[in-house]
Amino acid sequence: MIREKNNHLEEKGFIKVNSTKHPYLQKTISYDEVLKLAFGPNYAKGTNIVYTVTWESKPEKKSGTMVVGDVIEVLKGVKFNVKHTNRS
């Protein structure tokens, strides 16, 4: 698979979402794309459902959170953790 020297892609074109490897060859990823990888294309939506998306790239020593509308650069070794809860 593809490997870029500028650290845009994880080794062999994969990212991890909730500990599951997914093929991903784009240089950026959106909040919505992360949710689709975590829960499938028909993930639950609604005013009472809240998703928390955190990410970390240990090789790049960077981490952060994502909210609706965010798009981030896919860094080498990036891992996403996605949780959903019902708003009470």
Residue pairs with C-beta under 8 A, 6 or more apart in sequence:
1 12
1 13
1 14
1 23
1 25
2 9
2 12
2 13
2 25
3 9
3 11
3 12
3 13
7 59
7 60
7 75
7 76
8 27
8 73
8 74
8 75
8 76
9 24
9 25
9 27
9 74
9 76
10 16
10 24
10 74
10 75
10 76
10 77
10 78
11 76
11 77
13 23
13 24
13 25
14 21
14 22
14 23
14 24
15 21
15 22
15 24
15 29
15 37
15 74
15 78
15 79
15 80
16 22
16 78
16 79
16 80
17 34
17 37
17 38
17 79
17 80
17 82
18 38
18 80
18 81
18 82
19 79
20 37
22 37
24 37
24 74
26 74
27 73
27 74
28 71
28 72
28 73
28 74
29 71
29 72
29 74
30 69
30 70
30 71
31 53
31 66
31 67
31 68
31 69
31 70
31 71
34 53
34 66
34 80
34 82
35 43
35 51
35 53
35 82
36 43
37 80
38 80
38 82
39 82
39 84
43 84
44 84
47 87
48 86
48 87
49 84
49 85
49 86
49 87
50 84
50 85
50 86
50 87
51 82
51 83
51 84
52 65
52 82
52 83
52 84
52 85
53 65
53 66
53 67
53 80
53 81
53 82
54 63
54 64
54 65
54 66
54 80
54 81
55 63
55 64
55 65
55 66
55 72
55 78
55 79
55 80
55 81
56 62
56 63
56 78
56 79
56 81
57 63
57 75
57 76
57 77
57 78
57 79
58 77
59 75
59 76
59 77
60 75
60 76
60 77
60 78
62 75
64 72
66 72
